[in-house]
Amino acid sequence: QVQLVESGGGLVQAGGSLRLSCAASGHTFSTNAMGWFRQAPGKEREFVAAITWRGGITYYADSVKGRFTISRDNAKNTVYLQMNSLKPEDTAVYTCAVQDFSSQYYLDPSPLKYKYWGQGTQVTVSS
């Protein structure tokens, strides 16, 4: 199995920045992508961004494109989410996950295609 631990969440004012980290341990899948999702109270989990573990191909939700950047450090088995120009609507629990199939080219935005979820880290953006 793969264990995922998120960190870096917190309280920030609108327009500020945060950098989230997702550290993976255990059995890793170098051909499987990693994704970031978020879930606000009373809302369904939504896709944020994804990256292939080995190839570095990225994919972003329209709502965060141009503001968020996903990156990876294979030596540390860690995926990052740099969040800039944060808005109150970005407030949510952010969770990382492993894509449930092997591909170096296709990044799926559906949470149903991911497994080995972390427990999440809270991001709160004040107005």
DSSP file with accessible surface (Angstrom, degrees, kcal/mol):
  #  RESIDUE AA STRUCTURE BP1 BP2  ACC     N-H-->O    O-->H-N    N-H-->O    O-->H-N    TCO  KAPPA ALPHA  PHI   PSI    X-CA   Y-CA   Z-CA
    1    1 A Q              0   0  147      0, 0.0    26,-2.5     0, 0.0     2,-0.4   0.000 360.0 360.0 360.0 166.9    0.0    0.0    0.0
    2    2 A V  E     -A   26   0A  10     24,-0.2     2,-0.5    96,-0.0    24,-0.2  -0.957 360.0-153.0-116.0 131.1    0.9    3.7   -0.3
    3    3 A Q  E     -A   25   0A 107     22,-2.6    22,-2.1    -2,-0.4     2,-0.4  -0.895  11.4-166.5-104.3 131.3    0.7    6.0    2.7
    4    4 A L  E     -A   24   0A  13     -2,-0.5   115,-0.5   113,-0.3     2,-0.5  -0.968   6.3-174.0-122.0 131.8    0.1    9.7    2.0
    5    5 A V  E     -A   23   0A  92     18,-1.9    18,-2.5    -2,-0.4     2,-0.2  -0.975   9.2-157.9-129.1 117.8    0.6   12.5    4.5
    6    6 A E  E     +A   22   0A  18     -2,-0.5     2,-0.3    16,-0.2    16,-0.2  -0.632  18.2 163.7 -92.2 152.4   -0.4   16.1    3.6
    7    7 A S  E     +A   21   0A  65     14,-2.0    14,-2.7    -2,-0.2   114,-0.1  -0.963  38.7  70.6-155.7 167.0    1.0   19.2    5.3
    8    8 A G        +     0   0   38      1,-0.3    11,-0.3    -2,-0.3    14,-0.0   0.347  61.3 133.2 104.9  -5.0    1.2   22.9    4.9
    9    9 A G        +     0   0   28     12,-0.1     2,-0.3     9,-0.1    -1,-0.3  -0.202  21.8 120.5 -72.5 168.8   -2.4   24.0    5.4
   10   10 A G  E     -d  123   0B  30    112,-0.7   114,-2.7   111,-0.1     2,-0.5  -0.989  60.2 -49.1 167.2-166.1   -3.4   26.9    7.5
   11   11 A L  E     +d  124   0B 130     -2,-0.3     2,-0.3   112,-0.2   114,-0.2  -0.870  53.6 165.3-102.6 129.6   -5.1   30.2    7.7
   12   12 A V  E     -d  125   0B  25    112,-2.6   114,-2.4    -2,-0.5     2,-0.1  -0.985  34.5-112.0-143.1 149.9   -4.3   32.9    5.2
   13   13 A Q  E >   -d  126   0B 151     -2,-0.3     3,-2.3   112,-0.2    73,-0.2  -0.451  51.3 -80.7 -78.0 155.1   -5.8   36.2    4.1
   14   14 A A  T 3  S+     0   0   50    112,-2.1    73,-0.2     1,-0.3    -1,-0.1  -0.302 120.6  28.6 -55.1 136.2   -7.3   36.6    0.6
   15   15 A G  T 3  S+     0   0   54     71,-3.2    70,-0.6     1,-0.3    -1,-0.3   0.255  99.8 115.1  92.2 -10.0   -4.5   37.2   -1.9
   16   16 A G    <   -     0   0   22     -3,-2.3    70,-2.2    70,-0.2     2,-0.3  -0.076  58.0-121.1 -83.5-173.5   -2.0   35.3    0.1
   17   17 A S        -     0   0   62     67,-0.2     2,-0.3    68,-0.2    67,-0.2  -0.931  20.4-177.9-134.1 151.8   -0.1   32.1   -0.7
   18   18 A L  E     - B   0  83A  32     65,-2.1    65,-3.3    -2,-0.3     2,-0.5  -0.981  15.9-146.5-142.4 152.3    0.3   28.6    0.8
   19   19 A R  E     - B   0  82A 128    -11,-0.3     2,-0.3    -2,-0.3    63,-0.2  -0.971  15.6-160.2-123.4 115.8    2.4   25.6   -0.2
   20   20 A L  E     - B   0  81A   0     61,-2.7    61,-2.2    -2,-0.5     2,-0.4  -0.688   3.7-158.1 -93.6 146.5    1.0   22.1    0.4
   21   21 A S  E     -AB   7  80A  28    -14,-2.7   -14,-2.0    -2,-0.3     2,-0.4  -0.945   8.4-165.3-123.4 146.3    3.1   19.0    0.6
   22   22 A a  E     -AB   6  79A   1     57,-2.2    57,-2.3    -2,-0.4     2,-0.5  -0.931  10.3-163.0-131.4 107.1    2.1   15.4    0.1
   23   23 A A  E     -AB   5  78A  44    -18,-2.5   -18,-1.9    -2,-0.4     2,-0.4  -0.807   6.9-158.2 -95.1 125.8    4.7   12.9    1.3
   24   24 A A  E     +A    4   0A  12     53,-3.1     2,-0.3    -2,-0.5   -20,-0.2  -0.833  15.5 169.4-105.9 140.4    4.3    9.3    0.0
   25   25 A S  E     +A    3   0A  50    -22,-2.1   -22,-2.6    -2,-0.4     2,-0.2  -0.918  41.6  33.2-141.6 168.3    5.8    6.2    1.6
   26   26 A G  E    S+A    2   0A  60     -2,-0.3     2,-0.8   -24,-0.2   -24,-0.2  -0.604 112.3   4.0  85.8-148.1    5.4    2.5    1.2
   27   27 A H  S    S-     0   0  112    -26,-2.5     2,-0.3    -2,-0.2    -2,-0.1  -0.638  76.3-167.9 -78.7 110.3    4.8    0.9   -2.2
   28   28 A T        -     0   0   49     -2,-0.8     2,-0.6    -4,-0.1    -2,-0.0  -0.683  17.6-140.0 -99.8 154.0    4.9    3.7   -4.8
   29   29 A F    >   -     0   0   55     -2,-0.3     3,-1.4     1,-0.1    24,-0.2  -0.914  10.6-169.7-115.5 103.8    3.7    3.5   -8.4
   30   30 A S  T 3  S+     0   0   55     -2,-0.6    24,-0.6     1,-0.3    -1,-0.1   0.716  88.3  50.2 -68.5 -20.5    6.1    5.4  -10.6
   31   31 A T  T 3  S+     0   0   37     22,-0.1    72,-2.2    23,-0.1     2,-0.4   0.464  95.6  87.8 -95.6  -2.1    3.8    5.1  -13.6
   32   32 A N  S <  S-     0   0   11     -3,-1.4    21,-0.5    70,-0.2    70,-0.1  -0.799  76.0-124.4-100.5 141.0    0.7    6.4  -11.7
   33   33 A A        -     0   0    0     68,-0.5    66,-3.1    -2,-0.4     2,-0.4  -0.307  14.2-134.8 -77.5 160.7   -0.1   10.0  -11.4
   34   34 A M  E     -FE  51  98B  10     17,-2.8    17,-2.7    64,-0.2     2,-0.3  -0.938  23.7-167.9-113.9 141.6   -0.7   12.0   -8.2
   35   35 A G  E     -FE  50  97B   1     62,-2.5    62,-1.9    -2,-0.4     2,-0.4  -0.913  17.6-140.7-131.2 155.0   -3.6   14.4   -7.8
   36   36 A W  E     +FE  49  96B   0     13,-3.4    12,-2.5    -2,-0.3    13,-1.5  -0.960  24.8 176.7-110.9 133.5   -4.8   17.1   -5.4
   37   37 A F  E     -FE  47  95B   0     58,-3.1    58,-2.6    -2,-0.4     2,-0.3  -0.853  10.5-157.0-127.4 164.4   -8.5   17.4   -4.5
   38   38 A R  E     -FE  46  94B  11      8,-2.2     8,-3.0    -2,-0.3     2,-0.4  -0.992   4.7-165.5-143.6 153.6  -10.4   19.6   -2.2
   39   39 A Q  E     - E   0  93B  81     54,-1.6    54,-2.3    -2,-0.3     6,-0.2  -0.957   5.9-161.4-143.4 120.0  -13.7   19.5   -0.4
   40   40 A A    >   -     0   0   23      4,-0.4     3,-2.2    -2,-0.4    52,-0.1  -0.609  45.3 -75.9 -93.3 158.1  -15.6   22.3    1.3
   41   41 A P  T 3  S+     0   0  120      0, 0.0    -1,-0.1     0, 0.0     3,-0.1  -0.295 118.7   7.5 -55.6 130.4  -18.3   21.9    3.9
   42   42 A G  T 3  S+     0   0   92      1,-0.2     2,-0.3    -3,-0.1    -3,-0.0   0.493 113.4  99.4  77.1   3.7  -21.5   20.7    2.3
   43   43 A K  S <  S-     0   0  144     -3,-2.2    -1,-0.2     1,-0.0     2,-0.1  -0.832  74.9-105.1-121.6 160.2  -19.9   20.3   -1.1
   44   44 A E        -     0   0  172     -2,-0.3    -4,-0.4     1,-0.1     2,-0.2  -0.403  46.9 -89.3 -77.9 157.4  -18.6   17.3   -3.1
   45   45 A R        -     0   0   89     -6,-0.2     2,-0.4    -2,-0.1    -6,-0.2  -0.444  49.6-162.4 -65.3 135.9  -14.9   16.6   -3.5
   46   46 A E  E     -F   38   0B  86     -8,-3.0    -8,-2.2    -2,-0.2     2,-0.1  -0.930  20.2-106.2-126.8 150.7  -13.5   18.4   -6.6
   47   47 A F  E     +F   37   0B  19     -2,-0.4   -10,-0.2    62,-0.2     3,-0.1  -0.445  34.0 170.2 -72.0 141.4  -10.4   18.0   -8.7
   48   48 A V  E     -     0   0B   0    -12,-2.5    13,-2.6     1,-0.4     2,-0.3   0.721  57.7 -31.2-115.1 -57.3   -7.7   20.6   -8.3
   49   49 A A  E     -FG  36  60B   0    -13,-1.5   -13,-3.4    11,-0.2    -1,-0.4  -0.987  48.5-162.0-163.1 159.6   -4.6   19.4  -10.1
   50   50 A A  E     -FG  35  59B   0      9,-2.1     9,-1.8    -2,-0.3     2,-0.3  -0.982   2.5-169.8-148.1 158.2   -2.6   16.3  -11.1
   51   51 A I  E     -FG  34  58B   6    -17,-2.7   -17,-2.8    -2,-0.3     2,-0.2  -0.994  29.2-113.8-149.2 140.8    0.9   15.4  -12.2
   52   52 A T     >  -     0   0    2      5,-2.0     4,-1.0    -2,-0.3   -19,-0.2  -0.562  27.2-134.1 -72.6 140.5    2.5   12.2  -13.6
   53   53 A W  T  4 S+     0   0   18    -21,-0.5   -22,-0.1    -2,-0.2    -1,-0.1   0.882  96.8  19.4 -65.8 -39.6    5.1   10.9  -11.1
   54   54 A R  T  4 S+     0   0  120    -24,-0.6    -1,-0.2     1,-0.0   -23,-0.1   0.816 127.3  44.4-102.4 -36.4    7.9   10.3  -13.7
   55   55 A G  T  4 S-     0   0   43      2,-0.1    -2,-0.1    49,-0.0    49,-0.1   0.718  89.4-133.9 -88.7 -22.5    7.0   12.4  -16.7
   56   56 A G     <  +     0   0   29     -4,-1.0     2,-0.3     1,-0.3    -3,-0.1   0.649  46.2 155.2  79.7  14.7    6.0   15.7  -15.1
   57   57 A I        -     0   0   67     47,-0.2    -5,-2.0    49,-0.0     2,-0.3  -0.593  25.6-159.2 -74.5 136.1    2.9   16.2  -17.2
   58   58 A T  E     -G   51   0B  61     -2,-0.3     2,-0.3    -7,-0.2    -7,-0.2  -0.821  17.6-172.4-121.7 159.1    0.4   18.4  -15.4
   59   59 A Y  E     -G   50   0B 103     -9,-1.8    -9,-2.1    -2,-0.3     2,-0.3  -0.979  10.1-166.2-150.4 134.9   -3.4   19.1  -15.6
   60   60 A Y  E     -G   49   0B  37     -2,-0.3   -11,-0.2   -11,-0.2     2,-0.1  -0.924  24.9-113.8-127.2 148.0   -5.4   21.8  -13.7
   61   61 A A    >>  -     0   0   17    -13,-2.6     3,-1.5    -2,-0.3     4,-1.3  -0.485  34.3-118.8 -69.1 147.5   -9.0   22.6  -13.0
   62   62 A D  T 34 S+     0   0  135      1,-0.3     3,-0.2     2,-0.2    -1,-0.1   0.835 110.8  63.8 -59.0 -31.6  -10.1   25.8  -14.6
   63   63 A S  T 34 S+     0   0   61      1,-0.2    -1,-0.3     3,-0.0   -15,-0.1   0.708 114.9  28.9 -68.4 -20.2  -10.9   27.3  -11.3
   64   64 A V  T X> S+     0   0    0     -3,-1.5     4,-2.4   -16,-0.2     3,-2.4   0.474  85.3 126.8-118.3  -5.6   -7.2   27.2  -10.2
   65   65 A K  T 3< S+     0   0  121     -4,-1.3     4,-0.1     1,-0.3   -16,-0.0  -0.300  80.9  16.9 -60.2 130.7   -5.4   27.5  -13.5
   66   66 A G  T 34 S+     0   0   81      2,-0.5    -1,-0.3     1,-0.0     3,-0.1   0.226 126.0  58.1  90.5 -14.9   -2.9   30.3  -13.4
   67   67 A R  T <4 S+     0   0   32     -3,-2.4    17,-1.9     1,-0.2     2,-0.3   0.701  99.4  52.3-112.4 -36.7   -3.0   30.5   -9.6
   68   68 A F  E  <  -C   83   0A   4     -4,-2.4    -2,-0.5    15,-0.2     2,-0.4  -0.794  60.3-165.4-106.3 148.9   -1.9   27.0   -8.5
   69   69 A T  E     -C   82   0A  72     13,-2.4    13,-3.0    -2,-0.3     2,-0.4  -0.987   5.3-156.8-135.0 124.6    1.1   25.0   -9.5
   70   70 A I  E     +C   81   0A   5     -2,-0.4     2,-0.3    11,-0.2    11,-0.2  -0.800  23.1 163.1 -98.0 140.6    1.6   21.3   -8.9
   71   71 A S  E     -C   80   0A  44      9,-1.8     9,-2.5    -2,-0.4     2,-0.3  -0.918  20.4-142.5-147.7 173.5    5.2   19.9   -8.8
   72   72 A R  E     -C   79   0A  81     -2,-0.3     2,-0.3     7,-0.2     7,-0.2  -0.955  12.1-159.3-142.5 157.7    7.1   16.9   -7.7
   73   73 A D  E >>> -C   78   0A  51      5,-2.5     5,-1.9    -2,-0.3     3,-0.9  -0.844  10.3-172.7-136.5  96.4   10.3   15.8   -6.1
   74   74 A N  G >45S+     0   0   55     -2,-0.3     3,-0.7     1,-0.3    -1,-0.1   0.832  83.1  61.1 -62.6 -33.7   10.9   12.1   -6.9
   75   75 A A  G 345S+     0   0   98      1,-0.3    -1,-0.3     2,-0.1    -2,-0.0   0.817 115.1  34.7 -62.8 -29.8   13.9   11.9   -4.6
   76   76 A K  G <45S-     0   0  135     -3,-0.9    -1,-0.3     2,-0.2   -52,-0.2   0.388 104.6-127.0-102.6   0.4   11.7   12.8   -1.7
   77   77 A N  T <<5 +     0   0   51     -3,-0.7   -53,-3.1    -4,-0.6     2,-0.4   0.909  66.1 136.6  50.9  46.8    8.6   11.0   -2.9
   78   78 A T  E   < -BC  23  73A  16     -5,-1.9    -5,-2.5   -55,-0.2     2,-0.4  -0.971  43.8-161.1-131.8 138.7    6.8   14.3   -2.4
   79   79 A V  E     -BC  22  72A   2    -57,-2.3   -57,-2.2    -2,-0.4     2,-0.3  -0.944  16.1-157.9-115.6 140.5    4.2   16.2   -4.5
   80   80 A Y  E     -BC  21  71A  23     -9,-2.5    -9,-1.8    -2,-0.4     2,-0.4  -0.819  13.7-158.6-118.5 155.4    3.6   19.9   -3.8
   81   81 A L  E     -BC  20  70A   0    -61,-2.2   -61,-2.7    -2,-0.3     2,-0.6  -0.902  10.3-161.7-132.8 104.5    0.8   22.3   -4.5
   82   82 A Q  E     -BC  19  69A  58    -13,-3.0   -13,-2.4    -2,-0.4     2,-0.6  -0.787  10.6-165.4 -85.9 121.2    1.8   26.0   -4.6
   83   83 A M  E     +BC  18  68A   0    -65,-3.3   -65,-2.1    -2,-0.6     2,-0.3  -0.940  11.1 174.2-116.1 115.6   -1.3   28.1   -4.2
   84   84 A N        +     0   0   58    -17,-1.9   -67,-0.2    -2,-0.6   -68,-0.2  -0.766  59.7  23.3-115.2 163.3   -1.1   31.8   -5.0
   85   85 A S  S    S-     0   0   68    -70,-0.6    -1,-0.2    -2,-0.3   -69,-0.2   0.907  84.6-160.1  49.6  49.2   -3.7   34.6   -5.1
   86   86 A L        -     0   0    1    -70,-2.2   -71,-3.2    -3,-0.2   -70,-0.2  -0.269   7.9-159.3 -65.8 144.6   -5.9   32.6   -2.7
   87   87 A K    >   -     0   0   88    -73,-0.2     3,-2.3   -72,-0.1     4,-0.2  -0.841  32.0-110.0-119.7 156.8   -9.6   33.4   -2.6
   88   88 A P  G >  S+     0   0   53      0, 0.0     3,-1.9     0, 0.0    37,-0.4   0.849 117.7  63.1 -55.2 -33.2  -12.2   32.7    0.2
   89   89 A E  G 3  S+     0   0  126      1,-0.3   -49,-0.1   -49,-0.0    -3,-0.0   0.572  89.1  69.7 -70.5  -7.8  -13.8   30.1   -2.2
   90   90 A D  G <  S+     0   0    0     -3,-2.3    -1,-0.3     2,-0.0     2,-0.2   0.528  70.5 120.7 -81.0  -7.7  -10.5   28.1   -2.0
   91   91 A T    <   +     0   0   36     -3,-1.9     2,-0.3    -4,-0.2    33,-0.2  -0.407  41.2 105.9 -61.1 123.4  -11.3   27.3    1.6
   92   92 A A  E    S- H   0 123B   3     31,-1.9    31,-2.6    -2,-0.2     2,-0.6  -0.970  76.3 -78.8-178.1 171.6  -11.5   23.5    1.9
   93   93 A V  E     -EH  39 122B  49    -54,-2.3   -54,-1.6    -2,-0.3     2,-0.5  -0.866  47.5-148.2 -89.3 122.4   -9.8   20.4    3.1
   94   94 A Y  E     -EH  38 121B   0     27,-2.9    27,-2.2    -2,-0.6     2,-0.4  -0.823  18.8-178.5 -99.8 130.2   -7.1   19.5    0.5
   95   95 A T  E     -E   37   0B   7    -58,-2.6   -58,-3.1    -2,-0.5     2,-0.3  -0.964  16.2-146.3-130.8 140.7   -6.2   15.9    0.0
   96   96 A a  E     +E   36   0B   1     -2,-0.4    22,-2.2   -60,-0.2     2,-0.3  -0.724  22.2 175.1-102.7 158.7   -3.7   14.1   -2.3
   97   97 A A  E     -E   35   0B   0    -62,-1.9   -62,-2.5    -2,-0.3     2,-0.5  -0.985  30.6-111.6-157.2 161.4   -4.2   10.7   -3.9
   98   98 A V  E     -EI  34 115B   6     17,-2.6    17,-3.5    -2,-0.3   -64,-0.2  -0.854  37.7-114.0-101.0 131.2   -2.7    8.2   -6.3
   99   99 A Q  E     - I   0 114B   0    -66,-3.1    15,-0.3    -2,-0.5     4,-0.1  -0.409  23.1-129.9 -63.8 140.1   -4.4    7.6   -9.6
  100  100 A D  S    S+     0   0   78     13,-4.2     2,-0.3    -2,-0.1    14,-0.1   0.039  82.1  48.3 -90.2  27.9   -5.8    4.1   -9.8
  101  101 A F  S    S-     0   0   62     12,-0.2     2,-0.6   -68,-0.1   -68,-0.5  -0.979  85.6-103.3-158.3 159.7   -4.2    3.2  -13.2
  102  102 A S        +     0   0   76     -2,-0.3     2,-0.3   -70,-0.1   -70,-0.2  -0.749  55.0 133.1 -93.6 120.6   -0.9    3.3  -14.9
  103  103 A S        -     0   0   27    -72,-2.2   -70,-0.1    -2,-0.6    -2,-0.1  -0.899  38.9-163.4-162.7 136.3   -0.3    6.1  -17.5
  104  104 A Q  S    S+     0   0   63     -2,-0.3   -47,-0.2   -52,-0.1   -52,-0.1   0.399  96.7  33.7 -96.9   3.1    2.4    8.6  -18.2
  105  105 A Y  S    S+     0   0  185      1,-0.2     2,-0.5   -72,-0.0    -1,-0.1   0.664 100.1  73.7-128.1 -32.8    0.1   10.7  -20.4
  106  106 A Y        -     0   0  125      2,-0.0     2,-0.5   -49,-0.0   -73,-0.2  -0.813  51.7-171.8-100.7 125.1   -3.5   10.6  -19.1
  107  107 A L        -     0   0   13     -2,-0.5   -57,-0.1   -49,-0.1   -55,-0.0  -0.959  13.3-150.8-115.4 119.1   -4.5   12.5  -16.0
  108  108 A D        -     0   0   17     -2,-0.5     5,-0.1     1,-0.1   -49,-0.1  -0.747   9.7-160.2 -96.3 130.6   -8.1   11.8  -14.8
  109  109 A P        +     0   0   48      0, 0.0   -62,-0.2     0, 0.0    -1,-0.1   0.538  62.6 101.8 -84.4  -5.8  -10.0   14.6  -12.9
  110  110 A S    >   -     0   0   38      1,-0.1     3,-1.9   -64,-0.1    -2,-0.1  -0.659  65.9-146.8 -83.3 128.7  -12.5   12.1  -11.4
  111  111 A P  G >  S+     0   0   41      0, 0.0     3,-1.5     0, 0.0    -1,-0.1   0.738  96.9  72.0 -63.4 -19.0  -11.9   11.2   -7.7
  112  112 A L  G 3  S+     0   0  154      1,-0.3    -2,-0.0     3,-0.0     0, 0.0   0.674  91.4  58.4 -68.1 -15.5  -13.3    7.8   -8.6
  113  113 A K  G <  S+     0   0  100     -3,-1.9   -13,-4.2    -5,-0.1     2,-0.3   0.262  97.3  78.5 -97.0  12.1  -10.1    7.1  -10.5
  114  114 A Y  E <   +I   99   0B  11     -3,-1.5   -15,-0.3   -15,-0.3     2,-0.3  -0.876  51.2 174.3-123.0 153.9   -7.9    7.6   -7.5
  115  115 A K  E     +I   98   0B  65    -17,-3.5   -17,-2.6    -2,-0.3    -2,-0.0  -0.824  53.0  56.9-143.0-179.2   -6.9    5.5   -4.5
  116  116 A Y  S    S-     0   0   70     -2,-0.3    -1,-0.2   -19,-0.2     2,-0.1   0.940  73.1-167.0  55.2  53.7   -4.6    5.6   -1.5
  117  117 A W        -     0   0   77    -20,-0.2  -113,-0.3    -3,-0.1   -20,-0.2  -0.376  13.4-132.4 -72.3 143.3   -6.0    8.9   -0.2
  118  118 A G        -     0   0   11    -22,-2.2  -113,-0.2  -115,-0.1    -1,-0.1  -0.292  27.0-107.7 -80.5 178.0   -4.3   11.0    2.5
  119  119 A Q        -     0   0  193   -115,-0.5  -114,-0.1     1,-0.1   -24,-0.1   0.642  59.5-124.7 -86.2 -14.7   -6.2   12.4    5.4
  120  120 A G        -     0   0   22    -24,-0.1     2,-0.4   -27,-0.0   -25,-0.2   0.042   9.2-114.0  95.5 159.5   -6.1   16.0    4.1
  121  121 A T  E     - H   0  94B  23    -27,-2.2   -27,-2.9  -114,-0.1     2,-0.3  -0.999  29.5-117.4-135.2 135.9   -5.0   19.4    5.4
  122  122 A Q  E     - H   0  93B  87     -2,-0.4  -112,-0.7   -29,-0.2     2,-0.5  -0.563  24.8-171.2 -79.7 130.9   -7.2   22.3    6.1
  123  123 A V  E     -dH  10  92B   0    -31,-2.6   -31,-1.9    -2,-0.3     2,-0.5  -0.990   4.9-176.6-119.5 122.2   -6.8   25.5    4.1
  124  124 A T  E     -d   11   0B  51   -114,-2.7  -112,-2.6    -2,-0.5     2,-0.6  -0.983   6.6-167.3-123.5 123.5   -8.8   28.5    5.3
  125  125 A V  E     -d   12   0B   7     -2,-0.5  -112,-0.2   -37,-0.4     2,-0.2  -0.944  11.6-153.4-112.8 117.7   -8.8   31.8    3.3
  126  126 A S  E      d   13   0B  48   -114,-2.4  -112,-2.1    -2,-0.6    -2,-0.0  -0.587 360.0 360.0 -90.6 152.1  -10.3   34.8    5.1
  127  127 A S              0   0  144     -2,-0.2    -1,-0.1  -114,-0.2  -114,-0.1   0.611 360.0 360.0 -92.7 360.0  -11.8   37.8    3.4
